[in-house]
Amino acid sequence: MNTAMNLLTVLFVFLLLAAPSLYGTAHDRRIDRQIRAARAADELRARYERVA
């Protein structure tokens, strides 16, 4: 029982310390996806403007 409680305590502390970093990484990836989509849309629009 004591070993299980120690393991859960260590896991909880690890998650508590890692949570801000994981949240920041997810936020950065979401922004990168939005930038990539905006660039692709802009490039597609520019191609159609050249043709027209």
Jmol script that loads the backbone (N, CA, C; Angstrom):
load data "model"
ATOM      1  N   MET A   1       0.824  -1.196   0.000  1.00  0.00           N
ATOM      2  CA  MET A   1       0.000   0.000   0.000  1.00  0.00           C
ATOM      3  C   MET A   1       0.869   1.261   0.000  1.00  0.00           C
ATOM      4  N   ASN A   2       1.909   1.248   0.802  1.00  0.00           N
ATOM      5  CA  ASN A   2       2.785   2.405   0.898  1.00  0.00           C
ATOM      6  C   ASN A   2       3.499   2.663  -0.434  1.00  0.00           C
ATOM      7  N   THR A   3       3.900   1.588  -1.110  1.00  0.00           N
ATOM      8  CA  THR A   3       4.584   1.741  -2.396  1.00  0.00           C
ATOM      9  C   THR A   3       3.641   2.343  -3.438  1.00  0.00           C
ATOM     10  N   ALA A   4       2.418   1.891  -3.461  1.00  0.00           N
ATOM     11  CA  ALA A   4       1.441   2.421  -4.416  1.00  0.00           C
ATOM     12  C   ALA A   4       1.179   3.907  -4.153  1.00  0.00           C
ATOM     13  N   MET A   5       1.080   4.268  -2.887  1.00  0.00           N
ATOM     14  CA  MET A   5       0.843   5.680  -2.544  1.00  0.00           C
ATOM     15  C   MET A   5       2.049   6.537  -2.940  1.00  0.00           C
ATOM     16  N   ASN A   6       3.245   6.039  -2.743  1.00  0.00           N
ATOM     17  CA  ASN A   6       4.446   6.773  -3.158  1.00  0.00           C
ATOM     18  C   ASN A   6       4.480   6.944  -4.669  1.00  0.00           C
ATOM     19  N   LEU A   7       4.123   5.890  -5.392  1.00  0.00           N
ATOM     20  CA  LEU A   7       4.112   5.964  -6.852  1.00  0.00           C
ATOM     21  C   LEU A   7       3.093   6.989  -7.327  1.00  0.00           C
ATOM     22  N   LEU A   8       1.911   6.988  -6.758  1.00  0.00           N
ATOM     23  CA  LEU A   8       0.890   7.962  -7.136  1.00  0.00           C
ATOM     24  C   LEU A   8       1.314   9.393  -6.802  1.00  0.00           C
ATOM     25  N   THR A   9       2.001   9.563  -5.694  1.00  0.00           N
ATOM     26  CA  THR A   9       2.478  10.888  -5.311  1.00  0.00           C
ATOM     27  C   THR A   9       3.505  11.411  -6.313  1.00  0.00           C
ATOM     28  N   VAL A  10       4.441  10.553  -6.693  1.00  0.00           N
ATOM     29  CA  VAL A  10       5.460  10.951  -7.676  1.00  0.00           C
ATOM     30  C   VAL A  10       4.806  11.254  -9.015  1.00  0.00           C
ATOM     31  N   LEU A  11       3.852  10.445  -9.421  1.00  0.00           N
ATOM     32  CA  LEU A  11       3.152  10.678 -10.682  1.00  0.00           C
ATOM     33  C   LEU A  11       2.386  12.000 -10.652  1.00  0.00           C
ATOM     34  N   PHE A  12       1.729  12.281  -9.542  1.00  0.00           N
ATOM     35  CA  PHE A  12       0.983  13.529  -9.409  1.00  0.00           C
ATOM     36  C   PHE A  12       1.911  14.743  -9.487  1.00  0.00           C
ATOM     37  N   VAL A  13       3.039  14.677  -8.807  1.00  0.00           N
ATOM     38  CA  VAL A  13       3.989  15.801  -8.828  1.00  0.00           C
ATOM     39  C   VAL A  13       4.552  15.978 -10.233  1.00  0.00           C
ATOM     40  N   PHE A  14       4.863  14.872 -10.900  1.00  0.00           N
ATOM     41  CA  PHE A  14       5.369  14.957 -12.272  1.00  0.00           C
ATOM     42  C   PHE A  14       4.344  15.631 -13.185  1.00  0.00           C
ATOM     43  N   LEU A  15       3.089  15.197 -13.092  1.00  0.00           N
ATOM     44  CA  LEU A  15       2.052  15.802 -13.931  1.00  0.00           C
ATOM     45  C   LEU A  15       1.834  17.270 -13.590  1.00  0.00           C
ATOM     46  N   LEU A  16       1.933  17.598 -12.326  1.00  0.00           N
ATOM     47  CA  LEU A  16       1.775  18.984 -11.908  1.00  0.00           C
ATOM     48  C   LEU A  16       2.885  19.866 -12.498  1.00  0.00           C
ATOM     49  N   LEU A  17       4.088  19.339 -12.560  1.00  0.00           N
ATOM     50  CA  LEU A  17       5.202  20.108 -13.117  1.00  0.00           C
ATOM     51  C   LEU A  17       5.198  20.112 -14.647  1.00  0.00           C
ATOM     52  N   ALA A  18       4.725  19.042 -15.256  1.00  0.00           N
ATOM     53  CA  ALA A  18       4.768  18.929 -16.713  1.00  0.00           C
ATOM     54  C   ALA A  18       3.581  19.596 -17.396  1.00  0.00           C
ATOM     55  N   ALA A  19       2.498  19.818 -16.680  1.00  0.00           N
ATOM     56  CA  ALA A  19       1.271  20.340 -17.293  1.00  0.00           C
ATOM     57  C   ALA A  19       1.467  21.678 -18.024  1.00  0.00           C
ATOM     58  N   PRO A  20       2.121  22.669 -17.444  1.00  0.00           N
ATOM     59  CA  PRO A  20       2.285  23.939 -18.187  1.00  0.00           C
ATOM     60  C   PRO A  20       3.080  23.772 -19.482  1.00  0.00           C
ATOM     61  N   SER A  21       4.092  22.930 -19.437  1.00  0.00           N
ATOM     62  CA  SER A  21       4.895  22.705 -20.631  1.00  0.00           C
ATOM     63  C   SER A  21       4.082  22.002 -21.714  1.00  0.00           C
ATOM     64  N   LEU A  22       3.310  21.006 -21.333  1.00  0.00           N
ATOM     65  CA  LEU A  22       2.478  20.290 -22.302  1.00  0.00           C
ATOM     66  C   LEU A  22       1.403  21.198 -22.876  1.00  0.00           C
ATOM     67  N   TYR A  23       0.838  22.058 -22.044  1.00  0.00           N
ATOM     68  CA  TYR A  23      -0.166  23.008 -22.521  1.00  0.00           C
ATOM     69  C   TYR A  23       0.457  23.989 -23.516  1.00  0.00           C
ATOM     70  N   GLY A  24       1.652  24.484 -23.209  1.00  0.00           N
ATOM     71  CA  GLY A  24       2.331  25.417 -24.109  1.00  0.00           C
ATOM     72  C   GLY A  24       2.676  24.778 -25.437  1.00  0.00           C
ATOM     73  N   THR A  25       3.100  23.523 -25.399  1.00  0.00           N
ATOM     74  CA  THR A  25       3.422  22.810 -26.635  1.00  0.00           C
ATOM     75  C   THR A  25       2.174  22.644 -27.497  1.00  0.00           C
ATOM     76  N   ALA A  26       1.072  22.272 -26.882  1.00  0.00           N
ATOM     77  CA  ALA A  26      -0.183  22.116 -27.627  1.00  0.00           C
ATOM     78  C   ALA A  26      -0.621  23.456 -28.224  1.00  0.00           C
ATOM     79  N   HIS A  27      -0.447  24.526 -27.475  1.00  0.00           N
ATOM     80  CA  HIS A  27      -0.810  25.865 -27.960  1.00  0.00           C
ATOM     81  C   HIS A  27       0.052  26.248 -29.162  1.00  0.00           C
ATOM     82  N   ASP A  28       1.357  26.012 -29.080  1.00  0.00           N
ATOM     83  CA  ASP A  28       2.259  26.326 -30.188  1.00  0.00           C
ATOM     84  C   ASP A  28       1.921  25.524 -31.439  1.00  0.00           C
ATOM     85  N   ARG A  29       1.593  24.252 -31.257  1.00  0.00           N
ATOM     86  CA  ARG A  29       1.246  23.421 -32.413  1.00  0.00           C
ATOM     87  C   ARG A  29      -0.029  23.909 -33.073  1.00  0.00           C
ATOM     88  N   ARG A  30      -1.014  24.349 -32.258  1.00  0.00           N
ATOM     89  CA  ARG A  30      -2.257  24.860 -32.825  1.00  0.00           C
ATOM     90  C   ARG A  30      -1.997  26.133 -33.637  1.00  0.00           C
ATOM     91  N   ILE A  31      -1.168  27.018 -33.108  1.00  0.00           N
ATOM     92  CA  ILE A  31      -0.841  28.248 -33.832  1.00  0.00           C
ATOM     93  C   ILE A  31      -0.072  27.932 -35.116  1.00  0.00           C
ATOM     94  N   ASP A  32       0.849  26.967 -35.051  1.00  0.00           N
ATOM     95  CA  ASP A  32       1.582  26.571 -36.259  1.00  0.00           C
ATOM     96  C   ASP A  32       0.637  26.046 -37.334  1.00  0.00           C
ATOM     97  N   ARG A  33      -0.362  25.254 -36.931  1.00  0.00           N
ATOM     98  CA  ARG A  33      -1.339  24.745 -37.896  1.00  0.00           C
ATOM     99  C   ARG A  33      -2.135  25.885 -38.521  1.00  0.00           C
ATOM    100  N   GLN A  34      -2.506  26.878 -37.719  1.00  0.00           N
ATOM    101  CA  GLN A  34      -3.263  28.014 -38.242  1.00  0.00           C
ATOM    102  C   GLN A  34      -2.419  28.821 -39.224  1.00  0.00           C
ATOM    103  N   ILE A  35      -1.149  29.017 -38.905  1.00  0.00           N
ATOM    104  CA  ILE A  35      -0.264  29.759 -39.803  1.00  0.00           C
ATOM    105  C   ILE A  35      -0.081  29.000 -41.111  1.00  0.00           C
ATOM    106  N   ARG A  36       0.119  27.678 -41.015  1.00  0.00           N
ATOM    107  CA  ARG A  36       0.276  26.860 -42.212  1.00  0.00           C
ATOM    108  C   ARG A  36      -0.970  26.930 -43.092  1.00  0.00           C
ATOM    109  N   ALA A  37      -2.145  26.862 -42.483  1.00  0.00           N
ATOM    110  CA  ALA A  37      -3.392  26.922 -43.251  1.00  0.00           C
ATOM    111  C   ALA A  37      -3.565  28.287 -43.907  1.00  0.00           C
ATOM    112  N   ALA A  38      -3.205  29.349 -43.206  1.00  0.00           N
ATOM    113  CA  ALA A  38      -3.329  30.694 -43.774  1.00  0.00           C
ATOM    114  C   ALA A  38      -2.365  30.874 -44.940  1.00  0.00           C
ATOM    115  N   ARG A  39      -1.144  30.367 -44.795  1.00  0.00           N
ATOM    116  CA  ARG A  39      -0.189  30.466 -45.905  1.00  0.00           C
ATOM    117  C   ARG A  39      -0.658  29.681 -47.119  1.00  0.00           C
ATOM    118  N   ALA A  40      -1.202  28.484 -46.887  1.00  0.00           N
ATOM    119  CA  ALA A  40      -1.690  27.672 -48.000  1.00  0.00           C
ATOM    120  C   ALA A  40      -2.853  28.365 -48.698  1.00  0.00           C
ATOM    121  N   ALA A  41      -3.758  28.948 -47.938  1.00  0.00           N
ATOM    122  CA  ALA A  41      -4.894  29.652 -48.536  1.00  0.00           C
ATOM    123  C   ALA A  41      -4.417  30.872 -49.320  1.00  0.00           C
ATOM    124  N   ASP A  42      -3.442  31.583 -48.784  1.00  0.00           N
ATOM    125  CA  ASP A  42      -2.904  32.753 -49.474  1.00  0.00           C
ATOM    126  C   ASP A  42      -2.200  32.352 -50.762  1.00  0.00           C
ATOM    127  N   GLU A  43      -1.464  31.252 -50.718  1.00  0.00           N
ATOM    128  CA  GLU A  43      -0.768  30.773 -51.906  1.00  0.00           C
ATOM    129  C   GLU A  43      -1.767  30.325 -52.973  1.00  0.00           C
ATOM    130  N   LEU A  44      -2.816  29.650 -52.554  1.00  0.00           N
ATOM    131  CA  LEU A  44      -3.844  29.213 -53.497  1.00  0.00           C
ATOM    132  C   LEU A  44      -4.550  30.411 -54.121  1.00  0.00           C
ATOM    133  N   ARG A  45      -4.845  31.423 -53.299  1.00  0.00           N
ATOM    134  CA  ARG A  45      -5.491  32.625 -53.819  1.00  0.00           C
ATOM    135  C   ARG A  45      -4.581  33.342 -54.810  1.00  0.00           C
ATOM    136  N   ALA A  46      -3.292  33.378 -54.522  1.00  0.00           N
ATOM    137  CA  ALA A  46      -2.344  34.041 -55.415  1.00  0.00           C
ATOM    138  C   ALA A  46      -2.243  33.307 -56.750  1.00  0.00           C
ATOM    139  N   ARG A  47      -2.307  31.983 -56.708  1.00  0.00           N
ATOM    140  CA  ARG A  47      -2.281  31.216 -57.974  1.00  0.00           C
ATOM    141  C   ARG A  47      -3.488  31.540 -58.831  1.00  0.00           C
ATOM    142  N   TYR A  48      -4.685  31.618 -58.208  1.00  0.00           N
ATOM    143  CA  TYR A  48      -5.879  31.918 -58.968  1.00  0.00           C
ATOM    144  C   TYR A  48      -5.873  33.344 -59.496  1.00  0.00           C
ATOM    145  N   GLU A  49      -5.255  34.260 -58.769  1.00  0.00           N
ATOM    146  CA  GLU A  49      -5.180  35.647 -59.244  1.00  0.00           C
ATOM    147  C   GLU A  49      -4.254  35.758 -60.446  1.00  0.00           C
ATOM    148  N   ARG A  50      -3.174  34.955 -60.478  1.00  0.00           N
ATOM    149  CA  ARG A  50      -2.261  34.978 -61.612  1.00  0.00           C
ATOM    150  C   ARG A  50      -2.926  34.447 -62.871  1.00  0.00           C
ATOM    151  N   VAL A  51      -3.775  33.426 -62.705  1.00  0.00           N
ATOM    152  CA  VAL A  51      -4.440  32.817 -63.850  1.00  0.00           C
ATOM    153  C   VAL A  51      -5.508  33.755 -64.406  1.00  0.00           C
ATOM    154  N   ALA A  52      -6.216  34.415 -63.548  1.00  0.00           N
ATOM    155  CA  ALA A  52      -7.341  35.272 -63.987  1.00  0.00           C
ATOM    156  C   ALA A  52      -6.886  36.557 -64.582  1.00  0.00           C
TER     157      ALA A  52
END
end "model"
wireframe off; spacefill off
backbone 0.3
color backbone group
